[in-house]
Amino acid sequence: MNKIRFLILLLTVLAASGCSRQNKDEQVIKNVDNAASRTDVITADADENTLKATTDKGVERLYSAYITDQNEKKYGYIDETGVFVISPVYDQASEFSEGYAVVYTSEDNEYSVIDTTGKSIYKSSYAIGDFHEGMAVFDDFKDGKTMEGYIDTTGTIVLPAIYDKASIFQNGTAYVYTGKEIQQIDPTGKVLKSYEIDKNDIYISDFRDGYIVYNSVGDSIMEAMTYEGKKLPLPSNVSKDYTGYGNLMYLGNDIFAVMKKSDTEDYSSTYTTPYALFDAKGKQLSDYIFYDLSKYNDGFASATDDTTTYFIDTAGKISDTLPKFNGRGTLTLMGNVIKAEVDDILIYETTDGKIFYQTSDDVKLNDTLSLKAKKVKPNKYALIYYPVLTGLSDSTVEKKINDNLYKNFVESRGDLKKEDNFSVEDSFTGKVINNLLLVNRLGYDYSFGAAHGMPINDYYLYNLKNGETFKLKDLFRKNSNYVDALSKIITKDINADKKNKESMYFDDTFKSISDNQYFYVDENNLYLYFYPYDIAPYAAGFPEFKIPFNSIGSIINIEGDFWKALHPQN
C-alpha cells in the first residue's frame, strides 16, 4: 500500500516537456501517478550499480527513502542526487538530526543509532528519539512500564531511564515527567525547577516545546497544559461520551489542531471530521477545514481536502507559493527540499520543482514481462493500484489477461463514495513461473469506527499462452475427488498442531475446503490458505498449508493446461 508516484504537472505547462520549474507567482498542482515522466528521476528500483559507497564523504544531507520489492519496503538514505549512500536494508528509518538517525530491523527487533556512514553507535530493543544538543531520549521497559532517559552521541547512557516522559534538550535544559511532577533538568540530571501537576493518572501523547497533550486514564478526551501545569484555553468540541482519539493535537510552532464538533464521536471522527488551528492562547487561526494534518517543519505543516495535499503556514493560511499534490498524504518541507508521501508514493523534489527520487510499484517479472501499476482513486479514502501486464508478444492474450485483472481489482471498487466511510488500500505483487503468471492482490479494507479492518490477500493465476484463468480444480484429474483428498491433509495437519502445542485453530471449525478455495502454487508445491476468522482468530492472519506436489501426484492432471503451464517440459 504502498508506493508513491508523483507525475509532476504544472497547471500551465505540459508535463511531457520535462520542464517543472515554478514561477513565483504561480501555484503548482502535482499529480500522483505510478511513474515519473522525466528522464532525470532516479527511481527506487534502481539496480546495485546505482548505490554509492556508504563511506562517501561528499554528502551534505541525507534523506530517508525506501525501495519496494514484492510489496516489502526497505529503507536506507539517499543524497540530493537521489542515490543511496546508505543501502536500503532497514524496515524503518528516521531523518538525520545532528548527524545521527535511528533505524529499525524487525527481524532482530532492534533500534539502532547510526551516523552518516551507516555505523551504529547504540542499539536497543526500544524506541530512540532524535538528537538535540548532543542528547537523545531513549526508552526502556521496566517493571511493566516504559521509562525514558538520555544517551549522547557516543552511545553512552548519560541519564538512565528513570523518567515517565522526557523532552528534548533546548538551550541547555530539558523537562521530564515523574509521577505528578514536571522537572526542569540540566544535562547532568540536576533538577533546576519543579512543578507539581494536579492531575490523576494521565497518558501523555505529546511532550515538547513547553506543552503536554494528554488524556486521563479511562478517558479519551485530549487536553493540553504547560509544563507548569496551567491548562491551555483551547476549545473541547466533544462530549464526555467521546470514544475516539485525536480531538486535540499539538503540531509544533505553538499551534494546536482542534477537532470540529461532530455528531459522530467514535474512532471514525478522526478521519471524517475537520480541524481548525489555534495558538496556545486560544486564538483561532483558521476555520474548521483541515484534514490529515502533519506536524510543522521549517514553518509549514500539511493538510488535505477531498482531492489534494497542500502546505499551510503558521498563520493557518494555505500556501500559494509551495506546490499542491493531487492525492491524500503528508508533505514535509526540509529546507529547499519537499518530502511528499501521497497516495502511498514517496517523492523528493526541490522547491523549484526538480524531482530527484520517487518510488515505483511496477514489478519486473523477467527480461521481457512487467506489471505496470496504474492508479484508480474513486474518492479520498479509496486507493487502488492495479496491475497491467506489458511485454507479452501476443497482444490478444495480453489484453485478455489485463481485462480480467481490471475486473478483479477495480470493478467492485469503482463506485465507492467518500460518504461510505470506508477506506481501501489495494496493491499487488507478481511473478512468472514458466508459462504461469501469478498476481497477488494485497490490500486492507477498513470501515471507519471498527476495531480493525480486514486484510486482502487474493491470487490470480493466468496461462501466458492463451490468457485463461486457472482455478484450483484445473490442477486435478476429473473425478479425482481432490476436495476430499486435500481436506484430509489439512485436517491431519490441524489435529497434529493441536496435539503438539497450544493451537491457534478454532475447535471443530474446519470441515472441508471449498470449490473456490484460496490457493497459489510454486514449482513444487500447492498452498491452500484461509482468511482471518475462517478457521482461526484474526490475529492468526492467513493460515496456510503447504502440500508438496509429489505427495498428491496421483490426483494431479499432468496432461492439463495448468500443469503444463507450470511444467512445460513435462
C-alpha positions in Angstrom: 0.0 0.0 0.0 2.4 1.4 -0.6 4.1 3.2 -3.2 4.0 6.8 -4.1 4.5 8.1 -7.5 4.2 11.7 -8.4 4.0 12.6 -12.0 4.7 16.4 -11.9 2.3 18.6 -13.8 2.3 22.3 -13.9 -1.2 23.7 -14.3 0.2 25.8 -17.1 3.0 23.7 -18.5 2.7 20.4 -20.3 4.3 17.6 -18.2 5.8 15.8 -21.1 8.1 18.7 -21.8 10.1 17.9 -18.7 10.0 21.5 -17.6 8.7 21.6 -14.0 10.1 24.9 -12.7 7.6 27.1 -10.9 7.0 30.7 -11.5 7.0 32.5 -8.1 3.6 33.9 -8.9 2.0 30.6 -9.8 1.0 27.6 -7.7 1.8 24.1 -8.9 -0.6 21.2 -8.6 1.2 17.9 -9.0 -0.4 14.6 -10.0 0.4 11.4 -8.1 0.9 8.6 -10.6 2.9 5.4 -10.8 5.9 6.6 -12.7 7.9 9.7 -13.3 7.5 11.5 -16.7 11.1 12.7 -16.7 14.4 11.1 -17.5 16.3 12.8 -14.7 14.4 10.9 -11.9 16.2 8.1 -10.2 13.6 5.6 -9.3 13.7 3.3 -6.2 14.0 0.1 -8.2 17.5 1.0 -9.5 20.0 -1.8 -9.6 23.0 -2.2 -7.3 25.2 -0.2 -9.7 23.4 3.0 -8.6 24.3 2.5 -4.9 27.2 4.7 -3.7 29.6 3.5 -1.2 28.4 4.2 2.3 31.6 6.0 3.1 31.0 8.8 0.7 32.3 11.9 2.4 30.8 14.4 0.0 27.3 14.1 1.3 25.9 17.2 2.9 22.4 16.0 3.8 20.8 12.6 3.7 17.2 11.7 3.3 15.4 8.5 4.4 14.0 6.6 1.4 12.9 3.2 0.5 12.8 0.7 -2.3 9.9 -1.7 -2.7 10.5 -5.4 -3.5 7.4 -7.7 -3.8 5.5 -5.2 -1.6 8.1 -5.0 1.1 9.6 -1.6 1.9 13.3 -1.5 2.8 14.7 1.9 4.0 18.1 3.5 3.5 19.4 7.0 2.9 19.8 9.0 -0.3 21.7 12.2 -1.1 20.4 15.1 -3.1 21.1 13.3 -6.4 18.7 10.6 -5.4 21.5 7.9 -5.0 21.6 5.6 -2.0 24.6 6.3 0.2 23.4 4.0 3.0 21.9 0.9 1.4 18.1 0.2 1.9 18.2 -2.7 4.4 16.1 -1.4 7.2 12.4 -1.7 8.0 12.1 1.8 9.4 14.3 4.9 9.3 14.1 8.4 10.8 15.5 11.5 9.3 19.1 12.6 10.4 19.4 15.0 13.2 22.8 16.4 14.3 24.5 13.7 12.1 22.6 10.7 13.5 19.5 8.8 12.6 17.5 5.9 14.1 16.8 2.7 12.1 14.9 -0.4 12.9 15.1 -4.0 11.8 12.1 -6.2 12.5 13.9 -9.5 12.2 16.1 -8.6 15.2 13.5 -6.3 16.8 16.3 -3.8 17.1 16.6 0.0 17.0 20.0 1.4 16.1 21.5 4.9 16.1 23.7 5.3 13.0 26.0 8.0 11.7 26.1 9.2 8.1 28.4 6.3 7.2 25.9 3.8 8.5 28.0 2.9 11.5 25.9 2.1 14.6 26.8 3.8 17.9 23.9 2.4 20.0 21.4 -0.4 19.8 18.2 -1.2 21.8 15.0 -3.2 21.7 13.1 0.0 22.4 12.5 3.3 20.7 15.1 6.1 20.4 14.4 9.7 19.7 16.2 12.4 17.6 19.4 14.1 18.8 19.2 17.6 20.1 22.2 19.4 21.6 24.0 16.1 21.6 21.4 14.2 23.6 18.6 11.8 22.5 15.7 10.3 24.5 15.7 6.5 24.7 13.1 4.1 26.0 13.5 1.2 28.3 10.9 -1.2 29.7 11.0 -1.6 33.5 8.5 -3.1 35.9 5.8 -3.3 33.3 6.0 0.2 32.0 8.0 2.3 29.6 10.6 4.7 31.1 12.8 7.2 29.4 16.3 8.5 29.7 19.1 10.1 27.6 22.1 8.9 25.6 24.8 11.1 24.0 26.4 10.9 20.5 28.9 8.3 21.6 26.0 5.9 22.5 26.7 6.3 26.2 23.7 6.4 28.6 24.1 9.8 30.3 20.9 9.8 32.3 19.3 6.4 33.0 15.7 5.6 32.1 14.0 6.8 35.3 11.5 9.3 33.8 7.9 8.7 32.8 8.4 11.2 30.0 11.3 13.2 28.7 11.6 16.1 26.3 14.4 17.1 24.0 17.2 19.4 25.3 16.8 23.0 24.2 19.0 25.8 25.4 20.8 23.5 27.8 17.8 22.2 29.6 15.1 19.5 29.2 11.9 18.7 31.0 10.9 15.4 32.5 7.7 14.0 34.0 7.9 11.9 37.1 4.7 10.8 38.7 2.9 14.1 39.4 5.8 16.4 38.9 7.4 18.1 36.0 11.1 18.9 36.5 13.5 21.1 34.5 16.9 19.4 34.4 20.4 20.1 33.1 22.5 17.6 31.1 23.7 16.1 34.4 20.2 15.4 35.6 20.3 18.2 38.2 16.8 19.5 38.9 16.7 23.2 38.3 13.0 23.7 38.8 10.0 21.5 39.6 6.2 21.9 39.1 3.6 19.8 40.8 0.9 18.6 38.3 -2.5 18.5 39.9 -3.8 15.5 37.9 -4.5 11.9 38.5 -3.0 9.2 36.3 -2.6 10.6 32.8 -1.4 9.3 29.4 0.9 11.7 27.6 0.7 11.7 23.8 2.9 14.8 23.2 5.6 16.3 25.5 7.6 19.1 23.8 8.0 22.9 23.4 6.7 23.5 26.9 3.4 21.7 26.3 1.8 18.5 27.4 -1.0 16.9 25.4 -2.7 14.2 27.5 -5.8 12.3 28.4 -6.7 11.0 31.8 -6.6 7.2 32.1 -10.0 5.8 31.2 -11.0 9.0 29.3 -10.5 9.6 25.6 -10.7 13.4 25.6 -7.4 15.0 24.9 -6.4 18.2 26.8 -3.3 20.4 26.9 -1.3 22.2 29.6 2.0 23.9 30.0 4.9 22.2 31.8 4.0 24.4 34.8 0.6 22.6 34.9 -1.5 25.5 33.5 -4.3 24.3 31.3 -4.5 25.9 27.9 -7.7 27.7 26.9 -8.4 25.5 23.9 -12.0 24.5 23.0 -13.2 21.0 23.5 -15.8 20.2 20.9 -16.5 16.6 22.1 -18.8 15.4 24.8 -17.9 13.3 27.9 -19.1 10.2 25.8 -16.4 10.7 23.2 -14.7 7.4 22.4 -12.4 8.4 19.5 -8.9 9.8 19.7 -7.1 12.9 18.4 -9.7 15.5 19.2 -6.7 17.7 20.1 -3.2 17.6 18.6 0.0 19.7 19.0 1.5 20.5 15.6 4.6 22.4 16.8 5.3 26.2 16.5 2.9 26.8 19.4 0.0 25.7 17.2 -2.7 23.2 18.1 -5.3 21.4 16.0 -8.8 21.1 17.4 -11.5 18.8 16.0 -14.8 20.3 15.0 -17.9 19.3 16.9 -19.5 16.3 15.3 -22.5 14.1 15.7 -20.1 11.1 15.4 -17.9 10.7 18.4 -16.1 7.4 17.8 -12.9 6.4 16.0 -14.3 7.4 12.7 -14.4 11.1 13.6 -10.7 11.3 13.3 -11.0 10.5 9.6 -14.2 12.3 8.8 -14.2 15.5 10.9 -12.1 18.6 10.0 -9.8 20.5 12.3 -9.1 24.2 12.9 -5.8 25.7 14.1 -5.5 27.6 17.4 -2.5 29.2 19.1 -1.5 28.4 22.7 -3.5 31.4 24.0 -6.7 30.0 22.5 -6.8 32.3 19.5 -8.4 30.7 16.4 -6.2 30.9 13.4 -8.3 29.1 10.8 -11.8 27.7 10.0 -12.5 24.0 10.6 -11.3 23.0 7.2 -8.2 20.8 7.6 -7.9 17.0 7.4 -4.8 14.7 7.9 -2.7 17.4 9.5 1.0 16.9 9.8 3.5 18.5 12.2 5.1 21.8 11.4 8.6 21.7 9.9 10.5 24.7 8.7 7.4 26.8 9.2 4.9 24.7 7.3 2.6 21.8 8.0 0.4 19.9 5.5 -3.3 19.1 5.3 -5.7 17.6 2.8 -9.1 18.2 1.3 -11.1 15.9 -0.9 -8.6 15.8 -3.8 -5.2 17.4 -2.8 -2.5 17.6 -0.2 -1.1 21.1 0.4 1.1 23.2 2.7 -0.3 25.6 5.4 1.8 28.3 7.2 1.8 29.2 10.8 -0.9 31.8 10.3 -3.3 28.9 9.3 -3.2 30.0 5.6 -2.9 27.7 2.6 0.5 28.4 1.0 0.2 29.9 -2.5 3.9 29.6 -3.2 4.5 25.9 -2.4 3.0 23.2 -4.6 -0.1 21.1 -4.0 -0.2 17.4 -4.8 -3.2 15.5 -6.1 -4.0 12.7 -3.6 -4.0 12.2 0.1 -1.0 12.1 2.3 1.6 14.4 4.0 4.2 16.9 2.9 7.3 17.9 4.8 9.4 20.9 4.0 13.1 20.3 4.6 15.0 23.4 3.6 14.8 23.6 -0.2 13.5 20.0 -0.4 10.0 18.7 -0.2 9.3 15.2 1.0 5.9 14.1 -0.3 4.2 10.9 0.9 1.0 10.9 -1.1 -1.2 8.0 -2.2 1.4 5.6 -0.9 4.2 7.0 -3.1 7.3 8.7 -1.8 8.9 11.5 -3.7 11.7 14.0 -3.0 11.9 17.2 -5.1 13.4 20.6 -4.7 11.2 23.6 -4.1 11.9 24.7 -7.7 10.3 21.5 -9.0 13.2 19.1 -9.7 12.4 15.6 -8.7 15.4 13.6 -7.6 13.8 10.5 -6.2 10.5 8.7 -6.4 9.3 5.1 -5.8 7.6 2.8 -8.2 5.1 0.0 -7.8 6.0 -1.7 -11.1 7.0 -5.3 -10.9 9.6 -6.6 -13.3 8.7 -10.3 -13.9 11.5 -11.2 -16.2 13.6 -9.7 -19.0 10.5 -9.0 -21.2 7.5 -9.0 -18.9 6.4 -6.4 -16.3 3.4 -5.5 -14.3 2.9 -1.7 -14.6 1.0 -0.1 -11.7 -2.0 2.0 -12.6 -3.9 4.1 -10.1 -7.7 4.3 -9.5 -9.0 6.6 -6.8 -12.8 6.7 -6.5 -12.6 9.0 -3.5 -10.1 10.4 -1.0 -10.3 7.2 1.2 -10.1 4.6 -1.6 -6.7 4.0 -3.3 -6.3 1.2 -5.8 -3.2 0.3 -7.6 -3.9 -2.4 -10.2 -1.5 -4.2 -12.5 -1.3 -4.0 -16.3 0.8 -6.7 -17.9 3.2 -5.5 -20.6 5.8 -7.1 -22.9 3.8 -10.2 -23.9 4.4 -11.0 -27.6 0.7 -11.9 -28.2 -1.3 -8.7 -27.7 -4.6 -10.5 -27.8 -3.6 -12.7 -24.9 -2.1 -9.7 -23.1 -5.4 -7.8 -23.4 -7.4 -10.8 -22.2 -5.3 -11.0 -19.0 -5.4 -7.3 -18.4 -9.2 -7.1 -18.9 -9.5 -9.8 -16.2 -7.1 -8.1 -13.9 -9.0 -4.8 -14.2 -12.2 -6.7 -13.4 -10.7 -8.3 -10.3 -9.0 -5.2 -9.0 -11.3 -2.3 -10.0 -14.8 -3.1 -11.0 -16.1 -3.9 -7.5 -14.3 -0.8 -6.1 -15.0 1.9 -8.6 -18.3 3.1 -7.2 -17.1 3.7 -3.6 -18.0 7.1 -2.3 -16.5 9.2 0.5 -19.8 9.1 2.3 -19.4 5.3 2.7 -16.8 6.0 5.4 -14.8 3.0 4.1 -11.2 3.1 3.3 -9.5 0.8 0.7 -5.8 0.3 0.1 -5.0 -2.1 -2.8 -1.7 -3.1 -4.3 -0.1 -6.1 -5.9 2.9 -8.3 -6.4 3.5 -10.9 -9.1 5.8 -13.5 -10.5 6.2 -15.8 -13.5 6.9 -19.5 -13.3 7.5 -20.8 -16.8 4.2 -20.1 -18.6 2.2 -19.3 -15.5 1.6 -15.8 -14.3 0.7 -15.4 -10.6 -0.7 -12.0 -9.5 -1.2 -11.4 -5.8 -3.7 -8.8 -4.8 -2.9 -7.3 -1.4 -4.9 -4.7 0.5 -6.7 -3.5 3.6 -10.3 -2.6 3.9 -11.4 -0.6 6.9 -14.9 0.6 7.9 -14.5 3.8 10.0 -15.2 3.1 13.6 -14.5 -0.6 13.5 -12.0 -2.2 15.9 -9.8 -3.2 12.9 -10.0 -3.6 9.2 -9.8 -6.7 7.0 -6.6 -7.5 5.1 -6.9 -8.7 1.5 -4.8 -11.5 0.1 -6.0 -12.9 -3.2 -4.2 -14.8 -6.0 -5.0 -14.8 -9.7 -3.3 -17.4 -11.9 -3.1 -17.0 -15.7 -1.9 -19.1 -18.6 0.5 -16.9 -20.6 -0.1 -18.9 -23.7 -3.8 -18.2 -24.0 -4.8 -15.9 -21.2 -7.1 -18.4 -19.5 -7.6 -18.1 -15.7 -6.8 -21.2 -13.6 -9.0 -22.4 -10.8 -7.9 -25.0 -8.2 -9.9 -27.7 -10.0 -7.9 -27.2 -13.1 -4.9 -28.7 -11.4 -6.5 -32.1 -10.9 -7.9 -35.0 -12.8 -11.6 -35.3 -13.4 -13.4 -37.4 -10.8 -10.3 -37.4 -8.6 -12.3 -36.2 -5.6 -9.5 -33.7 -4.9 -11.6 -31.8 -2.4 -11.8 -34.7 0.0 -8.1 -35.6 -0.6 -6.9 -32.1 0.2 -9.3 -31.7 3.1 -8.0 -34.8 4.8 -4.4 -33.4 4.5 -5.5 -30.2 6.2 -7.5 -32.0 8.9 -4.4 -34.1 9.7 -2.2 -31.0 10.0 -4.7 -29.2 12.2 -5.0 -32.2 14.5 -1.2 -32.5 14.7 -0.9 -28.9 15.6 -3.4 -29.2 18.4 -1.5 -32.1 19.9 1.9 -30.6 19.8 1.2 -27.1 21.2 -1.4 -24.6 22.1 -3.3 -24.4 18.8 -4.4 -21.3 17.0 -7.2 -23.1 15.2 -10.9 -22.9 16.3 -12.3 -26.2 17.6 -14.4 -28.2 15.2 -14.4 -25.4 12.6 -12.7 -26.9 9.6 -14.8 -29.4 7.7 -13.7 -29.2 4.1 -12.1 -26.9 1.6 -14.5 -25.2 -0.8 -14.6 -25.5 -4.6 -13.3 -21.9 -4.8 -10.7 -22.4 -2.1 -7.9 -19.7 -1.8 -4.7 -21.1 -3.2 -1.4 -20.4 -5.0 1.5 -22.5 -6.2 5.2 -22.6 -6.7 7.1 -25.0 -8.9 7.0 -27.8 -6.3 4.1 -27.1 -4.0 0.4 -26.3 -3.7 -0.5 -23.8 -1.0 -4.0 -23.7 0.5 -4.9 -20.8 2.8 -7.8 -19.3 4.7 -8.9 -15.8 5.5 -9.0 -14.4 9.1 -11.8 -15.9 11.1 -12.4 -18.8 8.7 -10.6 -21.4 10.9 -8.6 -19.2 13.3 -8.7 -15.8 15.1 -8.0 -12.6 13.3 -4.5 -12.4 14.9 -3.6 -15.7 13.2 -3.6 -13.9 9.9 -4.0 -16.2 6.8 -3.4 -19.8 8.0 -1.6 -21.6 5.2 -1.0 -25.3 4.4 1.9 -26.4 2.2 1.2 -29.5 0.2 4.1 -30.9 -2.0 3.0 -31.9 -5.5 4.9 -35.2 -5.0 2.5 -36.1 -2.1 -0.6 -35.7 -4.3 0.8 -36.8 -7.7 -1.8 -39.5 -8.2 -4.6 -36.9 -8.5 -2.8 -34.2 -10.5 -3.7 -33.9 -14.1 -0.3 -33.8 -15.7 -1.8 -33.5 -19.2 -3.9 -30.5 -18.2 -3.1 -26.9 -19.2 -2.5 -25.8 -15.6 0.3 -28.4 -15.0 1.8 -27.8 -18.5 1.9 -24.1 -17.9 3.7 -24.7 -14.6 5.9 -27.5 -16.0 6.0 -27.2 -19.8 8.9 -29.6 -20.1 6.6 -32.4 -18.9 
